[in-house]
Amino acid sequence: MSKQILVNAFNMNCIGHQSSGLWRHPDDRSREYTSLKHWLDLARTMERGLLDGVFLADVAGVYDVYAGSPDAAIRSAAQFPANDPFCLVTGMAAVTQHLGFGITGSIPYEPPYAFARRISTLDHLTNGRVAWNIVTGYLDSAARGIGRAKQIAHDTRYDIAADYMAVMYKLWEGSWEDDAVIEDRRRGIMTDPTKVHRITHQGPYFQLDAIHLCEPSIQRTPVLFQAGTSPKGQQFAAAHAECVFIAAPDVERAAGVVASLRRQTVAAGRTAADVKIFQLACMIVDDTDAAANAKMRDLQRYGLSEGALALMSGWSGADLSKLDIDARAENVTSEAIQSALKGLGARSVREWVDFLVLGGASPLFVGSPSTIVDQMQRWVIDADIDGFNVAYTLLPASVEEFVDRIVPELQNRGIYKTAYSEGSLRRKVFGRGDRLVAPHPAAAYRMSL
Amino acid sequence: MSKQILVNAFNMNCIGHQSSGLWRHPDDRSREYTSLKHWLDLARTMERGLLDGVFLADVAGVYDVYAGSPDAAIRSAAQFPANDPFCLVTGMAAVTQHLGFGITGSIPYEPPYAFARRISTLDHLTNGRVAWNIVTGYLDSAARGIGRAKQIAHDTRYDIAADYMAVMYKLWEGSWEDDAVIEDRRRGIMTDPTKVHRITHQGPYFQLDAIHLCEPSIQRTPVLFQAGTSPKGQQFAAAHAECVFIAAPDVERAAGVVASLRRQTVAAGRTAADVKIFQLACMIVDDTDAAANAKMRDLQRYGLSEGALALMSGWSGADLSKLDIDARAENVTSEAIQSALKGLGARSVREWVDFLVLGGASPLFVGSPSTIVDQMQRWVIDADIDGFNVAYTLLPASVEEFVDRIVPELQNRGIYKTAYSEGSLRRKVFGRGDRLVAPHPAAAYRMSL
């Protein structure tokens, strides 16, 4: 059997997510993000298409690097407003059986004891379908939301994250032994107290002395997602992540990142296949390549450049409000931007922005189902990735088109499942057990019996 | 029309909740609290009975005052394990249209910026059905979960809570003007930035400089629940609460608490009817009073005294492990406990514990539907309460019996709705608008236009 391509829907509890201004398109309903029905319908569609999961991004702040102001993001609805992703999970779980939930939780904003409980609760209620996308925070505006003047320095954030992970592993893996719950009605013992352990942690950033409040869930530690691509971020991913989300602009650069990640994973004592790598992609499909290209041009008409640049300014940390939108590629002075333009084959800033409004800084796969699946296969083979986080242009249309047009083509080629396998998300994605095992560091925190 | 009695189901994301050891009863399925289906079925039953809401209690720690150890609570499953209540909401909302959700959120454990967002998100996704039960924290074990050695002193906790409320009101009421979202497709403006305001707060306990991440939800500020009965707690309730949850042992003491609360509410500039008061109650119903009494005795056989006393020790702060279970009432040395015994008419400690295992420190209404509704009416009239938080002995049996046997009797007497009214929870409960109005302090934080 050929390698099966993994697919998550890339989404966020907001309007438009990666595709700035597309809420102006008559077919877009992402504005209905405040309606539970909107999410239930999406979940049903995703499960109909046998998607592995929905990846729920999150940003706990507003994009205000662009022109030093949040106004562009507010006007264009560039990931703003941004509602809580965790609140969506049990609603979507109520109408699905298999769909996974990759939920972004930002370490600076989530006190560890309560966060561990929330994840365990969701792992219980979803029957082990939860993944946590570990974020260390990047917007200063988010830091101000918790009373800090700025974000903590990048590298320090990973030290904090390492300390946080130790607390999480202790709570999830070490506080309850597997057979602690005995439900002995006659003796009146639900849980054997000798098998429930107080966790003490005196780390550099977190201190705690408490019993985990939740009995063991199916996965215990949720499937761990991570998206850092800086050297420190890659090192963290190599040590902890089971799934890594990358957003390379082209297949060559993806291959480089993937090779580096797999090398570091092996150096960390794990095997290269212990990490599944998902590449960001945005797909525009139609009957023919020509029709898909026409659809792309139609979609681009609705984009809002200030929204796209507000997002890009937040991601890069560089204020792009001064950028001359009419400049040709060769006249752009910033090396980083020139490289970004080149990666997407944009001949001018305007052409680049026209790409950005469709899926953000995402490679665009445009064409017939056959053309798109060709591209997907090329990325999987040439970059050694395991699957895709698929951004939308229009909601729910993009998800429906993926499910109805691209999934069948993937299935015809034998590179996509035709039914879900049973069990937890970890079991489905890795074809192994429900729980993390050595040499993953989580396993070291398990109580030996 | 007679005064309509309000009813919430009193519940918690745990086993047995208030009724220690009843998980041993063959008809109890509260052990299934980790299953989403369990909660969906409960929500459907509650809505079938036109309940105003489900009140989701929470305790972010373990009861370890009893014998200075968590072992009794762990063994008996006394509110332990205790999963996150927020995770239940959208699942239950997905299968209901009207049921309200009173969710306990503990100020020391919920960073304000993220908490405000979570509540707003839920208010959106439930179409304005959210209430927040404001808790200031009481278990030292919970404090240790966030790295503190002990709980903060009682009175200081209310100062912290007042500061926290100011942050909440600013975010919920002051950050977005009503007409900020304009969704102007032609000009590409989703939200008018001049109508979205940065909140700055430099309080004694909380500091923040941020825009609320959520557009206005139906209720903005959720319906505010509170349960403090200390002098400081009553003062806080009089200023902020819209609904107050009391747990008086008898109708006379309830009347005293209610009169005091209403008096203070008026002193705070509000009207007495601005606060709806819910009394804790536990009901055991059967065809006849005799059959209900027999049912009660059957249920009591399954109770676990160490669980009941572990809970009571946590609530009171007094270690009750030394209490002689066989002592007669007149021989009990502690005045507080003697008073508790008297309140419930218990002639011995054992009799008291036999009451405690059914609904915790709750008045027990035992009898035919007619007898129980007589008692409910007596409490409503004599104590001037507005309704009940109804604890269960068996889940889902207690809820089903309430819905199928007590609700019809209430309806026959014209003291309970026969259909839900439309609109938000606040509109349903108060028969007024969706939002808080002056003189409630929240209204003062609203942007004047």
Interface residues (C-beta under 8 A of the other chain):
Chain A: N13 I15 G21 W23 R24 R31 T34 S35 L36 W39 L40 A60 G61 V62 S69 P70 D71 I74 R75 S76 A77 F80 P81 A82 N83 D84 F86 C87 L88 V89 T90 G91 M92 A93 A94 V95 Y109 E110 P111 Y113 A114 R117 R118 S120 T121 L122 H124 L125 T126 N127 S141 R144 G145 I146 G147 E183 R185 G188 I189 M190 T191 D192 P193 V196 F206 Q207 L208 D209 A210 I211 L213 C214 E215 S217 L304 E306
Chain B: N13 I15 G21 W23 R24 R31 T34 S35 L36 W39 L40 A60 G61 V62 P70 D71 I74 R75 S76 A77 F80 P81 A82 N83 D84 F86 C87 L88 V89 T90 G91 M92 A93 A94 V95 Y109 E110 P111 Y113 A114 R117 R118 S120 T121 L122 H124 L125 T126 N127 S141 R144 G145 I146 G147 E183 R185 G188 I189 M190 T191 D192 P193 V196 F206 Q207 L208 D209 A210 I211 L213 C214 E215 S217 L304 E306
